[in-house]
Amino acid sequence: MGSGRWMLAVLLLCVFSLPAQAGEVRNISPVQARDLVTGDARVFLLDVRTPEEYRQVRIAGAHLIPIDALVRRIGEIPADRPLLVYCAVGSRSDQVAGYLARRGYGEVYNMVGGVMGWQLRGLPVIQGGP
């Protein structure tokens, strides 16, 4: 995503982030994220990267909602399940996780290091188109 589109997406997240029952974002490592996903089948794995990045490499079971489409597609994100948000390295996911927590999502996790950190630890990924 170009820097202009990314900045617009961040701006939209800030504009639409109304203080609702603000939750808390928990930053976790890729290993902790793997343990969370394998230990709780209810975890909703949210990939906020671009479709191109998603096709290149992703974590099994991830749902793609790019950051620039998040406000429009928020209805696709379950409010009654734990959420694990990731991107390439953790900056976009941190923005999205904070936004979701401010919107009242209760159990929100941000994977620090993103899918790159996941791969660096030898954790399994899927490559190629969905």
Accessible surface in RSA format (square Angstrom, percent):
REM  Atomic radii and reference values for relative SASA: ProtOr
REM  Chains: A
REM  Algorithm: Lee & Richards
REM  Probe-radius: 1.40
REM  Slices: 20
REM RES _ NUM      All-atoms   Total-Side   Main-Chain    Non-polar    All polar
REM                ABS   REL    ABS   REL    ABS   REL    ABS   REL    ABS   REL
RES MET A   1    66.76  34.6   3.08   2.0  63.68 151.6  12.16  10.3  54.60  72.3
RES GLY A   2    45.75  56.4   0.00   N/A  45.75  56.4  37.23 102.2   8.52  19.1
RES SER A   3    91.11  77.0  77.65 103.6  13.46  31.0  47.13 100.4  43.98  61.6
RES GLY A   4    53.62  66.1   0.00   N/A  53.62  66.1  42.41 116.4  11.21  25.1
RES ARG A   5   142.41  59.8 138.07  70.4   4.33  10.3  54.50  74.5  87.91  53.3
RES TRP A   6    69.24  27.8  69.24  33.5   0.00   0.0  67.30  35.9   1.93   3.1
RES MET A   7   114.09  59.1 111.44  73.8   2.66   6.3  99.52  84.6  14.58  19.3
RES LEU A   8    98.39  54.8  94.32  67.5   4.08  10.3  97.70  68.6   0.69   1.9
RES ALA A   9     1.62   1.5   0.00   0.0   1.62   3.7   1.02   1.4   0.60   1.6
RES VAL A  10    23.14  15.2  23.14  21.0   0.00   0.0  23.14  20.1   0.00   0.0
RES LEU A  11   104.24  58.1 101.34  72.5   2.90   7.3 104.01  73.0   0.23   0.6
RES LEU A  12    61.65  34.3  61.65  44.1   0.00   0.0  61.65  43.3   0.00   0.0
RES LEU A  13     1.70   0.9   1.70   1.2   0.00   0.0   1.70   1.2   0.00   0.0
RES CYS A  14    71.86  54.4  55.42  61.8  16.44  38.6  22.62  57.3  49.24  53.1
RES VAL A  15    91.57  60.3  68.09  61.6  23.48  56.6  75.83  65.9  15.74  42.7
RES PHE A  16    88.33  44.2  86.28  53.4   2.06   5.4  87.71  53.2   0.62   1.8
RES SER A  17    20.35  17.2   5.11   6.8  15.24  35.1   0.24   0.5  20.11  28.2
RES LEU A  18   117.04  65.2 116.78  83.5   0.26   0.7 116.78  82.0   0.26   0.7
RES PRO A  19   124.59  90.8  98.61  89.9  25.99  94.5  99.53  82.2  25.07 155.8
RES ALA A  20    53.60  49.3  31.48  48.6  22.12  50.3  44.83  63.1   8.76  23.2
RES GLN A  21   158.31  88.5 143.06 104.6  15.25  36.3  60.63 129.1  97.67  74.1
RES ALA A  22    72.26  66.4  39.78  61.4  32.48  73.9  39.78  56.0  32.48  86.0
RES GLY A  23    30.60  37.7   0.00   N/A  30.60  37.7  14.78  40.6  15.83  35.4
RES GLU A  24   118.19  67.9 112.60  85.2   5.58  13.3  42.73  82.6  75.46  61.6
RES VAL A  25    38.02  25.0  18.72  16.9  19.30  46.5  18.72  16.3  19.30  52.3
RES ARG A  26    98.18  41.2  93.87  47.9   4.31  10.3  43.13  58.9  55.06  33.4
RES ASN A  27    92.56  63.8  64.02  61.9  28.54  68.7  15.08  36.3  77.48  74.9
RES ILE A  28    20.68  11.8  18.27  13.6   2.41   5.8  20.68  14.9   0.00   0.0
RES SER A  29    41.27  34.9  36.62  48.9   4.65  10.7  34.31  73.1   6.95   9.7
RES PRO A  30     2.22   1.6   2.22   2.0   0.00   0.0   2.22   1.8   0.00   0.0
RES VAL A  31    58.74  38.6  58.74  53.2   0.00   0.0  58.74  51.0   0.00   0.0
RES GLN A  32    99.40  55.6  94.58  69.1   4.82  11.5  31.37  66.8  68.03  51.6
RES ALA A  33     0.00   0.0   0.00   0.0   0.00   0.0   0.00   0.0   0.00   0.0
RES ARG A  34    81.27  34.1  81.24  41.4   0.03   0.1  24.16  33.0  57.11  34.6
RES ASP A  35    73.88  51.7  65.68  65.4   8.20  19.4  28.29  66.6  45.59  45.5
RES LEU A  36    34.83  19.4  27.99  20.0   6.84  17.2  34.51  24.2   0.32   0.9
RES VAL A  37    41.84  27.5  33.97  30.8   7.87  19.0  33.97  29.5   7.87  21.3
RES THR A  38   105.51  75.0  67.79  68.7  37.72  89.9  62.69  84.2  42.82  64.7
RES GLY A  39    67.01  82.6   0.00   N/A  67.01  82.6  32.69  89.7  34.32  76.9
RES ASP A  40    41.20  28.9  36.36  36.2   4.84  11.4  17.70  41.6  23.50  23.4
RES ALA A  41   106.03  97.5  68.19 105.2  37.83  86.1  78.15 110.1  27.88  73.9
RES ARG A  42   124.39  52.2 120.67  61.5   3.71   8.8  67.47  92.2  56.92  34.5
RES VAL A  43    14.77   9.7   0.71   0.6  14.06  33.9   0.71   0.6  14.06  38.1
RES PHE A  44    12.04   6.0  11.60   7.2   0.44   1.2  12.04   7.3   0.00   0.0
RES LEU A  45     6.32   3.5   5.39   3.9   0.93   2.3   5.39   3.8   0.93   2.5
RES LEU A  46     0.00   0.0   0.00   0.0   0.00   0.0   0.00   0.0   0.00   0.0
RES ASP A  47     0.00   0.0   0.00   0.0   0.00   0.0   0.00   0.0   0.00   0.0
RES VAL A  48     0.02   0.0   0.00   0.0   0.02   0.0   0.00   0.0   0.02   0.0
RES ARG A  49     5.13   2.2   5.08   2.6   0.05   0.1   0.05   0.1   5.08   3.1
RES THR A  50     9.85   7.0   9.85  10.0   0.00   0.0   7.50  10.1   2.35   3.5
RES PRO A  51    53.64  39.1  53.23  48.5   0.41   1.5  53.46  44.1   0.18   1.1
RES GLU A  52    98.68  56.7  96.22  72.8   2.46   5.8  52.02 100.6  46.66  38.1
RES GLU A  53    40.55  23.3  40.47  30.6   0.08   0.2  23.06  44.6  17.49  14.3
RES TYR A  54    25.85  12.1  25.85  14.7   0.00   0.0   7.53   5.7  18.33  22.6
RES ARG A  55   105.82  44.4 104.56  53.3   1.26   3.0  36.84  50.3  68.98  41.8
RES GLN A  56   123.28  68.9 109.05  79.7  14.23  33.9  40.99  87.2  82.30  62.4
RES VAL A  57    18.17  12.0  18.17  16.5   0.00   0.0  18.17  15.8   0.00   0.0
RES ARG A  58    17.12   7.2  17.12   8.7   0.00   0.0   1.12   1.5  16.00   9.7
RES ILE A  59     6.06   3.4   5.69   4.2   0.37   0.9   5.69   4.1   0.37   1.0
RES ALA A  60    61.42  56.5  52.42  80.9   9.00  20.5  52.71  74.2   8.71  23.1
RES GLY A  61    62.09  76.6   0.00   N/A  62.09  76.6  41.62 114.2  20.47  45.8
RES ALA A  62    11.60  10.7   0.00   0.0  11.60  26.4   0.00   0.0  11.60  30.7
RES HIS A  63    81.72  44.7  78.00  54.2   3.73   9.5  49.15  50.7  32.58  37.9
RES LEU A  64    36.60  20.4  25.13  18.0  11.47  28.8  25.13  17.6  11.47  30.9
RES ILE A  65     2.23   1.3   2.23   1.7   0.00   0.0   2.23   1.6   0.00   0.0
RES PRO A  66    12.33   9.0  12.33  11.2   0.00   0.0  12.33  10.2   0.00   0.0
RES ILE A  67     3.11   1.8   0.00   0.0   3.11   7.5   0.00   0.0   3.11   8.4
RES ASP A  68    38.05  26.7  22.23  22.1  15.82  37.4  13.56  31.9  24.49  24.4
RES ALA A  69     6.72   6.2   6.40   9.9   0.32   0.7   6.72   9.5   0.00   0.0
RES LEU A  70     0.12   0.1   0.00   0.0   0.12   0.3   0.00   0.0   0.12   0.3
RES VAL A  71    45.28  29.8  35.91  32.5   9.37  22.6  35.91  31.2   9.37  25.4
RES ARG A  72   185.31  77.8 148.74  75.8  36.57  87.1  81.93 112.0 103.38  62.7
RES ARG A  73    70.31  29.5  66.55  33.9   3.76   8.9  23.20  31.7  47.11  28.6
RES ILE A  74    31.01  17.6  30.68  22.9   0.33   0.8  30.68  22.1   0.33   0.9
RES GLY A  75    77.62  95.7   0.00   N/A  77.62  95.7  43.38 119.1  34.23  76.7
RES GLU A  76    93.03  53.4  72.11  54.6  20.91  49.8  46.40  89.8  46.62  38.1
RES ILE A  77     5.46   3.1   0.00   0.0   5.46  13.2   0.00   0.0   5.46  14.8
RES PRO A  78    29.53  21.5  17.76  16.2  11.78  42.8  29.28  24.2   0.25   1.5
RES ALA A  79    75.01  69.0  51.39  79.3  23.62  53.7  51.56  72.6  23.46  62.1
RES ASP A  80   114.33  80.1  91.58  91.1  22.75  53.8  49.82 117.3  64.51  64.3
RES ARG A  81    82.85  34.8  74.85  38.2   8.00  19.0  25.49  34.8  57.35  34.8
RES PRO A  82     1.48   1.1   1.13   1.0   0.35   1.3   1.13   0.9   0.35   2.2
RES LEU A  83     0.31   0.2   0.31   0.2   0.00   0.0   0.31   0.2   0.00   0.0
RES LEU A  84     0.03   0.0   0.03   0.0   0.00   0.0   0.03   0.0   0.00   0.0
RES VAL A  85     0.00   0.0   0.00   0.0   0.00   0.0   0.00   0.0   0.00   0.0
RES TYR A  86     0.00   0.0   0.00   0.0   0.00   0.0   0.00   0.0   0.00   0.0
RES CYS A  87     0.67   0.5   0.67   0.7   0.00   0.0   0.00   0.0   0.67   0.7
RES ALA A  88    19.57  18.0  19.57  30.2   0.00   0.0  19.57  27.6   0.00   0.0
RES VAL A  89    83.64  55.0  72.88  66.0  10.76  25.9  72.88  63.3  10.76  29.2
RES GLY A  90     9.10  11.2   0.00   N/A   9.10  11.2   5.41  14.9   3.69   8.3
RES SER A  91    63.99  54.1  53.96  72.0  10.03  23.1  45.78  97.5  18.21  25.5
RES ARG A  92    26.51  11.1  26.51  13.5   0.00   0.0   4.34   5.9  22.17  13.4
RES SER A  93     0.00   0.0   0.00   0.0   0.00   0.0   0.00   0.0   0.00   0.0
RES ASP A  94    64.73  45.3  61.41  61.1   3.33   7.9   8.35  19.7  56.38  56.2
RES GLN A  95    65.75  36.8  60.77  44.4   4.98  11.9   4.46   9.5  61.29  46.5
RES VAL A  96     0.00   0.0   0.00   0.0   0.00   0.0   0.00   0.0   0.00   0.0
RES ALA A  97     0.00   0.0   0.00   0.0   0.00   0.0   0.00   0.0   0.00   0.0
RES GLY A  98    14.23  17.5   0.00   N/A  14.23  17.5  14.13  38.8   0.10   0.2
RES TYR A  99     1.68   0.8   1.68   1.0   0.00   0.0   0.00   0.0   1.68   2.1
RES LEU A 100     0.00   0.0   0.00   0.0   0.00   0.0   0.00   0.0   0.00   0.0
RES ALA A 101     3.36   3.1   3.36   5.2   0.00   0.0   3.36   4.7   0.00   0.0
RES ARG A 102    90.16  37.9  90.16  46.0   0.00   0.0  46.56  63.6  43.60  26.4
RES ARG A 103    96.05  40.3  75.91  38.7  20.14  48.0   4.16   5.7  91.89  55.7
RES GLY A 104    30.04  37.0   0.00   N/A  30.04  37.0   5.70  15.7  24.33  54.5
RES TYR A 105    21.16   9.9  20.68  11.8   0.48   1.3  10.44   7.8  10.72  13.2
RES GLY A 106    48.05  59.2   0.00   N/A  48.05  59.2  34.68  95.2  13.37  29.9
RES GLU A 107    59.25  34.0  55.55  42.0   3.70   8.8  15.77  30.5  43.48  35.5
RES VAL A 108     0.00   0.0   0.00   0.0   0.00   0.0   0.00   0.0   0.00   0.0
RES TYR A 109    23.42  10.9  23.42  13.3   0.00   0.0  10.37   7.8  13.04  16.1
RES ASN A 110     3.83   2.6   3.83   3.7   0.00   0.0   0.00   0.0   3.83   3.7
RES MET A 111     0.00   0.0   0.00   0.0   0.00   0.0   0.00   0.0   0.00   0.0
RES VAL A 112    76.92  50.6  74.61  67.5   2.31   5.6  75.00  65.2   1.92   5.2
RES GLY A 113    23.74  29.3   0.00   N/A  23.74  29.3  21.98  60.3   1.75   3.9
RES GLY A 114     0.00   0.0   0.00   N/A   0.00   0.0   0.00   0.0   0.00   0.0
RES VAL A 115     1.97   1.3   1.97   1.8   0.00   0.0   1.97   1.7   0.00   0.0
RES MET A 116   102.37  53.0 100.60  66.6   1.77   4.2  87.94  74.8  14.44  19.1
RES GLY A 117     4.70   5.8   0.00   N/A   4.70   5.8   4.16  11.4   0.54   1.2
RES TRP A 118     7.85   3.1   7.85   3.8   0.00   0.0   7.85   4.2   0.00   0.0
RES GLN A 119    68.25  38.2  53.38  39.0  14.87  35.4  15.98  34.0  52.27  39.6
RES LEU A 120   151.16  84.2 117.63  84.2  33.53  84.3 121.24  85.1  29.92  80.5
RES ARG A 121   127.12  53.4  96.79  49.3  30.33  72.2  31.88  43.6  95.24  57.7
RES GLY A 122    65.97  81.4   0.00   N/A  65.97  81.4  35.11  96.4  30.86  69.1
RES LEU A 123    17.88  10.0  11.71   8.4   6.17  15.5  11.85   8.3   6.04  16.2
RES PRO A 124   100.92  73.6  87.75  80.0  13.17  47.9  98.79  81.6   2.13  13.2
RES VAL A 125    45.86  30.2  18.34  16.6  27.51  66.3  19.64  17.1  26.21  71.1
RES ILE A 126    69.61  39.6  66.16  49.3   3.45   8.3  69.61  50.1   0.00   0.0
RES GLN A 127   127.14  71.1  99.49  72.7  27.66  65.8  25.46  54.2 101.69  77.1
RES GLY A 128    34.88  43.0   0.00   N/A  34.88  43.0  32.68  89.7   2.19   4.9
RES GLY A 129    51.64  63.7   0.00   N/A  51.64  63.7  18.25  50.1  33.39  74.8
RES PRO A 130   128.68  93.8  64.86  59.1  63.82 232.0  91.76  75.8  36.91 229.4
END  Absolute sums over single chains surface
CHAIN  1 A     6544.1       4992.0       1552.1       3823.1       2721.0
END  Absolute sums over all chains
TOTAL          6544.1       4992.0       1552.1       3823.1       2721.0
